[in-house]
Amino acid sequence: MIDFLSGVHAVDLILLIVAAEIIAITLYWHATRRGIAPAQLLPNLAAGALLLLALRLSLSDYSWPWYTACLALAGVANVADLRQRWR
């Protein structure tokens, strides 16, 4: 169990959970029109998913431009989220 939690597979599991969260929230919102609209939540979840992807790439020994690009995109998604919430 410790090997699983210390490896890239734990990050893969978390990324799957985030994807399931996006799908569940979107389906719930489209069915009920209640809760958080997916468009309002997407920048926040994208920033988190990109940070997780950067972690996964760095743990998998990918070259630095790949996870640096994920970090930069996470920053862009974070700015989009802050801009959206600032209003």
N, CA, C and O atoms as a GROMACS GRO file, in nm:
protein
  348
    1MET      N    1   0.082  -0.120   0.000
    1MET     CA    2   0.000   0.000   0.000
    1MET      C    3   0.086   0.125   0.000
    1MET      O    4   0.054   0.223  -0.067
    2ILE      N    5   0.196   0.122   0.075
    2ILE     CA    6   0.286   0.237   0.080
    2ILE      C    7   0.346   0.263  -0.057
    2ILE      O    8   0.361   0.378  -0.098
    3ASP      N    9   0.382   0.156  -0.130
    3ASP     CA   10   0.437   0.173  -0.263
    3ASP      C   11   0.337   0.240  -0.357
    3ASP      O   12   0.374   0.323  -0.440
    4PHE      N   13   0.210   0.202  -0.344
    4PHE     CA   14   0.107   0.262  -0.428
    4PHE      C   15   0.094   0.411  -0.400
    4PHE      O   16   0.086   0.492  -0.492
    5LEU      N   17   0.091   0.447  -0.273
    5LEU     CA   18   0.071   0.587  -0.234
    5LEU      C   19   0.192   0.674  -0.265
    5LEU      O   20   0.179   0.795  -0.279
    6SER      N   21   0.310   0.614  -0.274
    6SER     CA   22   0.429   0.695  -0.299
    6SER      C   23   0.463   0.703  -0.449
    6SER      O   24   0.557   0.772  -0.487
    7GLY      N   25   0.389   0.635  -0.532
    7GLY     CA   26   0.419   0.634  -0.674
    7GLY      C   27   0.324   0.719  -0.756
    7GLY      O   28   0.241   0.793  -0.703
    8VAL      N   29   0.340   0.707  -0.886
    8VAL     CA   30   0.258   0.785  -0.977
    8VAL      C   31   0.114   0.735  -0.982
    8VAL      O   32   0.026   0.807  -1.028
    9HIS      N   33   0.091   0.612  -0.937
    9HIS     CA   34  -0.043   0.556  -0.945
    9HIS      C   35  -0.141   0.628  -0.852
    9HIS      O   36  -0.260   0.636  -0.881
   10ALA      N   37  -0.092   0.680  -0.742
   10ALA     CA   38  -0.178   0.757  -0.653
   10ALA      C   39  -0.223   0.885  -0.722
   10ALA      O   40  -0.338   0.926  -0.708
   11VAL      N   41  -0.134   0.948  -0.796
   11VAL     CA   42  -0.168   1.069  -0.870
   11VAL      C   43  -0.270   1.034  -0.980
   11VAL      O   44  -0.363   1.111  -1.004
   12ASP      N   45  -0.251   0.921  -1.046
   12ASP     CA   46  -0.347   0.876  -1.147
   12ASP      C   47  -0.486   0.857  -1.086
   12ASP      O   48  -0.586   0.896  -1.146
   13LEU      N   49  -0.491   0.799  -0.967
   13LEU     CA   50  -0.618   0.778  -0.899
   13LEU      C   51  -0.686   0.912  -0.866
   13LEU      O   52  -0.806   0.927  -0.885
   14ILE      N   53  -0.608   1.007  -0.819
   14ILE     CA   54  -0.664   1.139  -0.786
   14ILE      C   55  -0.714   1.208  -0.913
   14ILE      O   56  -0.818   1.273  -0.911
   15LEU      N   57  -0.640   1.196  -1.023
   15LEU     CA   58  -0.685   1.254  -1.150
   15LEU      C   59  -0.816   1.190  -1.197
   15LEU      O   60  -0.902   1.259  -1.251
   16LEU      N   61  -0.831   1.061  -1.176
   16LEU     CA   62  -0.958   0.995  -1.210
   16LEU      C   63  -1.072   1.046  -1.123
   16LEU      O   64  -1.184   1.063  -1.171
   17ILE      N   65  -1.044   1.068  -0.996
   17ILE     CA   66  -1.146   1.121  -0.906
   17ILE      C   67  -1.187   1.262  -0.948
   17ILE      O   68  -1.306   1.295  -0.945
   18VAL      N   69  -1.092   1.345  -0.988
   18VAL     CA   70  -1.123   1.480  -1.035
   18VAL      C   71  -1.208   1.473  -1.162
   18VAL      O   72  -1.303   1.549  -1.176
   19ALA      N   73  -1.174   1.382  -1.254
   19ALA     CA   74  -1.253   1.366  -1.376
   19ALA      C   75  -1.395   1.321  -1.343
   19ALA      O   76  -1.492   1.371  -1.402
   20ALA      N   77  -1.408   1.228  -1.250
   20ALA     CA   78  -1.542   1.183  -1.208
   20ALA      C   79  -1.620   1.296  -1.142
   20ALA      O   80  -1.741   1.306  -1.160
   21GLU      N   81  -1.551   1.380  -1.068
   21GLU     CA   82  -1.615   1.496  -1.004
   21GLU      C   83  -1.669   1.592  -1.109
   21GLU      O   84  -1.780   1.642  -1.096
   22ILE      N   85  -1.590   1.619  -1.212
   22ILE     CA   86  -1.635   1.708  -1.319
   22ILE      C   87  -1.759   1.651  -1.388
   22ILE      O   88  -1.855   1.723  -1.413
   23ILE      N   89  -1.755   1.523  -1.418
   23ILE     CA   90  -1.869   1.459  -1.485
   23ILE      C   91  -1.993   1.462  -1.396
   23ILE      O   92  -2.102   1.494  -1.443
   24ALA      N   93  -1.977   1.428  -1.268
   24ALA     CA   94  -2.092   1.424  -1.176
   24ALA      C   95  -2.153   1.562  -1.157
   24ALA      O   96  -2.275   1.576  -1.159
   25ILE      N   97  -2.070   1.663  -1.140
   25ILE     CA   98  -2.122   1.799  -1.120
   25ILE      C   99  -2.192   1.847  -1.247
   25ILE      O  100  -2.298   1.911  -1.239
   26THR      N  101  -2.135   1.819  -1.362
   26THR     CA  102  -2.197   1.860  -1.488
   26THR      C  103  -2.331   1.791  -1.509
   26THR      O  104  -2.429   1.857  -1.546
   27LEU      N  105  -2.338   1.661  -1.486
   27LEU     CA  106  -2.463   1.588  -1.503
   27LEU      C  107  -2.568   1.637  -1.404
   27LEU      O  108  -2.684   1.656  -1.441
   28TYR      N  109  -2.529   1.659  -1.278
   28TYR     CA  110  -2.623   1.708  -1.178
   28TYR      C  111  -2.676   1.846  -1.215
   28TYR      O  112  -2.795   1.873  -1.205
   29TRP      N  113  -2.586   1.932  -1.258
   29TRP     CA  114  -2.628   2.068  -1.292
   29TRP      C  115  -2.722   2.069  -1.413
   29TRP      O  116  -2.821   2.142  -1.414
   30HIS      N  117  -2.692   1.988  -1.514
   30HIS     CA  118  -2.778   1.984  -1.632
   30HIS      C  119  -2.915   1.922  -1.601
   30HIS      O  120  -3.015   1.956  -1.664
   31ALA      N  121  -2.918   1.832  -1.504
   31ALA     CA  122  -3.045   1.768  -1.468
   31ALA      C  123  -3.131   1.857  -1.380
   31ALA      O  124  -3.254   1.856  -1.393
   32THR      N  125  -3.070   1.934  -1.291
   32THR     CA  126  -3.146   2.010  -1.192
   32THR      C  127  -3.134   2.161  -1.204
   32THR      O  128  -3.217   2.234  -1.150
   33ARG      N  129  -3.032   2.209  -1.272
   33ARG     CA  130  -2.999   2.352  -1.278
   33ARG      C  131  -2.976   2.408  -1.137
   33ARG      O  132  -3.004   2.525  -1.111
   34ARG      N  133  -2.926   2.325  -1.049
   34ARG     CA  134  -2.893   2.365  -0.912
   34ARG      C  135  -2.746   2.336  -0.888
   34ARG      O  136  -2.685   2.253  -0.955
   35GLY      N  137  -2.690   2.405  -0.792
   35GLY     CA  138  -2.550   2.385  -0.759
   35GLY      C  139  -2.461   2.481  -0.836
   35GLY      O  140  -2.505   2.587  -0.880
   36ILE      N  141  -2.338   2.443  -0.850
   36ILE     CA  142  -2.240   2.528  -0.919
   36ILE      C  143  -2.244   2.496  -1.068
   36ILE      O  144  -2.236   2.379  -1.107
   37ALA      N  145  -2.256   2.598  -1.148
   37ALA     CA  146  -2.254   2.578  -1.294
   37ALA      C  147  -2.116   2.530  -1.336
   37ALA      O  148  -2.015   2.581  -1.287
   38PRO      N  149  -2.111   2.432  -1.425
   38PRO     CA  150  -1.981   2.379  -1.467
   38PRO      C  151  -1.886   2.484  -1.522
   38PRO      O  152  -1.765   2.475  -1.502
   39ALA      N  153  -1.938   2.584  -1.591
   39ALA     CA  154  -1.852   2.689  -1.646
   39ALA      C  155  -1.784   2.769  -1.536
   39ALA      O  156  -1.673   2.819  -1.556
   40GLN      N  157  -1.848   2.781  -1.421
   40GLN     CA  158  -1.788   2.854  -1.310
   40GLN      C  159  -1.685   2.770  -1.236
   40GLN      O  160  -1.592   2.824  -1.175
   41LEU      N  161  -1.701   2.640  -1.241
   41LEU     CA  162  -1.612   2.551  -1.167
   41LEU      C  163  -1.493   2.503  -1.249
   41LEU      O  164  -1.391   2.464  -1.193
   42LEU      N  165  -1.506   2.505  -1.379
   42LEU     CA  166  -1.404   2.447  -1.466
   42LEU      C  167  -1.264   2.507  -1.450
   42LEU      O  168  -1.168   2.431  -1.447
   43PRO      N  169  -1.248   2.640  -1.442
   43PRO     CA  170  -1.112   2.693  -1.426
   43PRO      C  171  -1.043   2.644  -1.299
   43PRO      O  172  -0.923   2.616  -1.299
   44ASN      N  173  -1.118   2.633  -1.191
   44ASN     CA  174  -1.061   2.586  -1.065
   44ASN      C  175  -1.019   2.440  -1.075
   44ASN      O  176  -0.908   2.404  -1.034
   45LEU      N  177  -1.106   2.356  -1.129
   45LEU     CA  178  -1.072   2.214  -1.144
   45LEU      C  179  -0.961   2.193  -1.245
   45LEU      O  180  -0.878   2.103  -1.228
   46ALA      N  181  -0.959   2.274  -1.349
   46ALA     CA  182  -0.851   2.262  -1.449
   46ALA      C  183  -0.716   2.297  -1.387
   46ALA      O  184  -0.616   2.231  -1.414
   47ALA      N  185  -0.713   2.401  -1.304
   47ALA     CA  186  -0.587   2.438  -1.237
   47ALA      C  187  -0.538   2.324  -1.148
   47ALA      O  188  -0.420   2.289  -1.150
   48GLY      N  189  -0.628   2.266  -1.072
   48GLY     CA  190  -0.589   2.154  -0.986
   48GLY      C  191  -0.544   2.033  -1.065
   48GLY      O  192  -0.445   1.969  -1.030
   49ALA      N  193  -0.617   2.001  -1.171
   49ALA     CA  194  -0.581   1.886  -1.254
   49ALA      C  195  -0.446   1.907  -1.323
   49ALA      O  196  -0.367   1.813  -1.336
   50LEU      N  197  -0.419   2.028  -1.366
   50LEU     CA  198  -0.290   2.056  -1.430
   50LEU      C  199  -0.175   2.049  -1.330
   50LEU      O  200  -0.065   2.007  -1.365
   51LEU      N  201  -0.199   2.090  -1.207
   51LEU     CA  202  -0.096   2.074  -1.104
   51LEU      C  203  -0.069   1.927  -1.077
   51LEU      O  204   0.046   1.886  -1.062
   52LEU      N  205  -0.176   1.847  -1.071
   52LEU     CA  206  -0.158   1.703  -1.052
   52LEU      C  207  -0.086   1.640  -1.170
   52LEU      O  208  -0.002   1.552  -1.151
   53LEU      N  209  -0.119   1.684  -1.290
   53LEU     CA  210  -0.051   1.631  -1.408
   53LEU      C  211   0.097   1.668  -1.408
   53LEU      O  212   0.182   1.587  -1.446
   54ALA      N  213   0.129   1.789  -1.364
   54ALA     CA  214   0.270   1.829  -1.354
   54ALA      C  215   0.343   1.741  -1.252
   54ALA      O  216   0.457   1.700  -1.275
   55LEU      N  217   0.278   1.711  -1.141
   55LEU     CA  218   0.337   1.622  -1.041
   55LEU      C  219   0.359   1.484  -1.099
   55LEU      O  220   0.465   1.423  -1.079
   56ARG      N  221   0.259   1.434  -1.171
   56ARG     CA  222   0.271   1.301  -1.228
   56ARG      C  223   0.384   1.294  -1.331
   56ARG      O  224   0.459   1.196  -1.334
   57LEU      N  225   0.396   1.397  -1.414
   57LEU     CA  226   0.503   1.399  -1.513
   57LEU      C  227   0.640   1.408  -1.448
   57LEU      O  228   0.735   1.344  -1.494
   58SER      N  229   0.650   1.486  -1.343
   58SER     CA  230   0.781   1.498  -1.277
   58SER      C  231   0.818   1.369  -1.205
   58SER      O  232   0.935   1.332  -1.201
   59LEU      N  233   0.720   1.299  -1.148
   59LEU     CA  234   0.748   1.170  -1.083
   59LEU      C  235   0.783   1.062  -1.184
   59LEU      O  236   0.850   0.964  -1.151
   60SER      N  237   0.736   1.079  -1.307
   60SER     CA  238   0.762   0.980  -1.412
   60SER      C  239   0.889   1.010  -1.490
   60SER      O  240   0.917   0.945  -1.590
   61ASP      N  241   0.965   1.108  -1.444
   61ASP     CA  242   1.092   1.145  -1.507
   61ASP      C  243   1.078   1.195  -1.650
   61ASP      O  244   1.164   1.171  -1.734
   62TYR      N  245   0.968   1.265  -1.678
   62TYR     CA  246   0.957   1.334  -1.806
   62TYR      C  247   1.052   1.454  -1.804
   62TYR      O  248   1.092   1.500  -1.697
   63SER      N  249   1.086   1.503  -1.921
   63SER     CA  250   1.176   1.617  -1.925
   63SER      C  251   1.103   1.742  -1.874
   63SER      O  252   0.981   1.752  -1.879
   64TRP      N  253   1.183   1.836  -1.827
   64TRP     CA  254   1.128   1.952  -1.758
   64TRP      C  255   1.032   2.037  -1.841
   64TRP      O  256   0.942   2.097  -1.781
   65PRO      N  257   1.043   2.049  -1.974
   65PRO     CA  258   0.947   2.134  -2.045
   65PRO      C  259   0.802   2.087  -2.033
   65PRO      O  260   0.710   2.168  -2.036
   66TRP      N  261   0.782   1.956  -2.018
   66TRP     CA  262   0.646   1.905  -2.010
   66TRP      C  263   0.578   1.948  -1.881
   66TRP      O  264   0.467   2.002  -1.884
   67TYR      N  265   0.643   1.927  -1.769
   67TYR     CA  266   0.574   1.965  -1.645
   67TYR      C  267   0.580   2.115  -1.620
   67TYR      O  268   0.497   2.168  -1.547
   68THR      N  269   0.677   2.183  -1.680
   68THR     CA  270   0.677   2.329  -1.671
   68THR      C  271   0.560   2.388  -1.750
   68THR      O  272   0.499   2.486  -1.707
   69ALA      N  273   0.529   2.328  -1.864
   69ALA     CA  274   0.413   2.372  -1.942
   69ALA      C  275   0.284   2.351  -1.864
   69ALA      O  276   0.194   2.435  -1.866
   70CYS      N  277   0.274   2.237  -1.795
   70CYS     CA  278   0.155   2.212  -1.712
   70CYS      C  279   0.145   2.314  -1.599
   70CYS      O  280   0.035   2.360  -1.567
   71LEU      N  281   0.256   2.349  -1.539
   71LEU     CA  282   0.254   2.450  -1.433
   71LEU      C  283   0.213   2.586  -1.486
   71LEU      O  284   0.137   2.659  -1.422
   72ALA      N  285   0.262   2.620  -1.605
   72ALA     CA  286   0.224   2.749  -1.665
   72ALA      C  287   0.075   2.751  -1.698
   72ALA      O  288   0.008   2.850  -1.673
   73LEU      N  289   0.024   2.642  -1.753
   73LEU     CA  290  -0.119   2.635  -1.784
   73LEU      C  291  -0.204   2.637  -1.657
   73LEU      O  292  -0.314   2.692  -1.657
   74ALA      N  293  -0.154   2.576  -1.550
   74ALA     CA  294  -0.225   2.582  -1.422
   74ALA      C  295  -0.232   2.726  -1.372
   74ALA      O  296  -0.333   2.768  -1.315
   75GLY      N  297  -0.126   2.801  -1.393
   75GLY     CA  298  -0.127   2.943  -1.356
   75GLY      C  299  -0.228   3.022  -1.437
   75GLY      O  300  -0.296   3.109  -1.383
   76VAL      N  301  -0.237   2.992  -1.565
   76VAL     CA  302  -0.335   3.060  -1.651
   76VAL      C  303  -0.477   3.025  -1.606
   76VAL      O  304  -0.563   3.113  -1.599
   77ALA      N  305  -0.501   2.899  -1.575
   77ALA     CA  306  -0.634   2.858  -1.527
   77ALA      C  307  -0.666   2.923  -1.393
   77ALA      O  308  -0.780   2.959  -1.367
   78ASN      N  309  -0.566   2.937  -1.309
   78ASN     CA  310  -0.586   3.002  -1.179
   78ASN      C  311  -0.621   3.150  -1.197
   78ASN      O  312  -0.709   3.201  -1.128
   79VAL      N  313  -0.553   3.217  -1.288
   79VAL     CA  314  -0.585   3.358  -1.316
   79VAL      C  315  -0.727   3.370  -1.371
   79VAL      O  316  -0.800   3.462  -1.334
   80ALA      N  317  -0.766   3.278  -1.459
   80ALA     CA  318  -0.902   3.279  -1.513
   80ALA      C  319  -1.004   3.259  -1.402
   80ALA      O  320  -1.109   3.324  -1.400
   81ASP      N  321  -0.974   3.169  -1.309
   81ASP     CA  322  -1.064   3.146  -1.196
   81ASP      C  323  -1.074   3.270  -1.108
   81ASP      O  324  -1.184   3.309  -1.067
   82LEU      N  325  -0.961   3.332  -1.078
   82LEU     CA  326  -0.963   3.454  -0.995
   82LEU      C  327  -1.037   3.567  -1.064
   82LEU      O  328  -1.112   3.640  -1.000
   83ARG      N  329  -1.017   3.581  -1.192
   83ARG     CA  330  -1.087   3.686  -1.268
   83ARG      C  331  -1.237   3.666  -1.264
   83ARG      O  332  -1.314   3.761  -1.249
   84GLN      N  333  -1.277   3.541  -1.279
   84GLN     CA  334  -1.419   3.507  -1.276
   84GLN      C  335  -1.481   3.534  -1.138
   84GLN      O  336  -1.594   3.583  -1.129
   85ARG      N  337  -1.408   3.503  -1.033
   85ARG     CA  338  -1.461   3.520  -0.898
   85ARG      C  339  -1.453   3.666  -0.850
   85ARG      O  340  -1.525   3.704  -0.759
   86TRP      N  341  -1.367   3.745  -0.910
   86TRP     CA  342  -1.344   3.882  -0.865
   86TRP      C  343  -1.468   3.969  -0.885
   86TRP      O  344  -1.491   4.063  -0.809
   87ARG      N  345  -1.546   3.938  -0.986
   87ARG     CA  346  -1.664   4.020  -1.017
   87ARG      C  347  -1.767   4.020  -0.909
   87ARG      O  348  -1.871   4.085  -0.923
   0.00000   0.00000   0.00000
